[in-house]
């Protein structure tokens, strides 16, 4: 149960991380058709999208380098998932191989294509075809091309700064709460001492 909960949390973080990047892919109609047939994740609404609009959406996703962003997000999440998986599984010689095989399966091109297929109806729902075409035009301009090239680095820097900010904010909030409630500080100290003596 502990393992499944931690794994579910990791997967949720992955989806959130990838979604924040607006990640998309190159359009290969045959590959897309095969992926949709294989995958139960493929949205049923995808078949209702106008074919010309879907082509524009896939062109936009390809233009902004969604595949590269998705691969980057997967890589970052794998770094976080590996230690969580290792601490969640029972110890044993099998562990390293199992984790390696799981992560390799988790990050296959087919799984990435499934996510890209899921992005199409979301773009369809939130943008008109004219808006999609306007975005394509923008990303073909010098500023649009710069935005595409800077976005991965910018995202990493923002994530790192956000992590540092969150840690600092968390530490300050905890210190403030303990200062305002000395009885909780005493209880925490007692619990820490009890835990240390138990381990010894």
N, C-alpha and C positions, 0 to 999 in steps of 0.2 A: 504493500500500500504506500509506504514511504517512497519507494522508487517511482511508482506511477505518478504520484503527486508532483515530485520534483521534475520528472520528465515532462509532465503536462505544463508545468510552469515554464520550463525552457522553451517548449514549442510555442507557447503563447507569446513569450518574449521575442522569439524569432519572427512570428507573424507581424507583431507590432513594429519591430525594427524594419523589416522589409517594407511594410506598408508606408512607413514614414519616408522611405526613399522613392516612392511612386515607381517601383521597379517594373519594367516591361521587356519585349523580345523581338527578334527578327521573325518576319512572317514567311512561313513555308506552309501553304495551304494543305499539302499532303500530310506533313508532319502534324499540323494542327488537327486534322481530321482523325488521324490515328490516335493522337494523345487524348482527344475528347472521347473517342470510343473506348479506350482503355480505362480512362479515369472516371471514378465515381464522383470526383471533386468538380468535374466540369459542369458549370452552371447550365441549367436547362433553358434559361432565358437567352443564352448565347445565340441560339438558332433564330431568335426573333429579331436580332440586330440587322439593320440594313447592310447588305454586303459591301457597298461602297464606303459606308461609314466605318465598318469594321476594318476594312483595308487601311483607311486613314488613321484609325486608332493604332493599329499595329505598326504603321509607318512612323507615327509619333513616338511610340514606345521604343522602336528601334533607333530612331534619330537621337533620342536623349540617352541612349546607352543603358537601358534598363537591365539588360542581361549582365553587364559588368557590375552594376550596382547590386543586383541580386546576389551575384557570386561573392561580392565583398561582404554583404550582410551575412551570408551563410558562413563565410570564413570567420567573421567576428563572433558569431553565435557559437560556432564549433569550439572556439577557444574557451567560451564560458561553459558550454555543455560538458566538455570532457571531464573536468574535475567534479562536477555535480554527479555525473554518471558513475565515476569511479567511487565516490563516497556513498552512493546509493546502493550499488551492487554488493552482494556478499563478497568478502575477500577470496582470492584464489588466482591460480596461474592463468585461468581462462579469461580473466577480466580484460586484459589489454587487447587481446584479439577480438573479443566480442564487441568492445567499444569501437575499435577501428572499423570493423565490418559494418556496424550499425551506422556510424557517421558517414561511411562511404555510400551506403544505401540511401541514407537520408538526403544526401546532397547530389543525387544523380541528375543528369540533364533532363530526364523525363519528369522528375518532380519539379524542377525549375520551370519547365514548359507548362505544367499544370497550373502553377501559380500565375504565369503570364496569361494563360487562358482565362483565369479568374479575373484578371485585371480588366479585360475587354468590356464586359457588361457594366463594370463600375464606372469606367470612363464614359461609356454610352449613356449611363444614367445621369451623370453630372455635367456633361458637356454636349452642346449641340454639334452637328457636323461642321458648321461654319466656325465655331470656336476651336474645334480640333484642327481645322485647316489654318486658322490664324496662329495657333501655337506652333504648327509645323513651319509656317513662314517665319515666326520669331526665332525659332531654334536654328534656322538656316542663316540668320544674320550674324555679323561678327560678335555682337553682345550675346546672342543666343548660344553661339559656339563656345564663348568664354564661360558662360553659365554652366554648360554641360561639362567642360573640362575641370572647372573649379568645384562643382557640386560634391564629388566623392570626398575630396580633401576637406572641404568646408563641413560636410556632415560629420566626418571623423573628429575634427577639431571641436565642433559643437557638442558632440557626444562626450568627449573627454572633459571639456569645461563643465558640462552639465553634471558629470559624475563627481568632479571635484567640488562643485558648488553644493551638490546634494549631500556629500559627506560633511562638508563644513556646516551646512545648515542643520544636519542631523545631530552633529556633536553639540552645537550651540543650543539646540532645542532640548536635548537631554540634560545638559548642564543647567539650563534655566529651570527645568522641571524639578531636578534634584535639589537645586538651591531653594526653590519655593516650597518644597515638601521634604524637609529633613528626615521625616520618618521613613519615607521611601528610600532615601539615600542610605539610611542605617540598615533597612531591610535588604537592600541590594548588596551592601558590604558583607552582611552576615551570610547571605546566600552564596556569594563568591568564596568566602572563607570555608563554608561548609562543602562546597563543590571541590575546592582544592584539597581539603583534608580527605575527602572520599577517594579521590584519584590516587593519593599517596598510599 
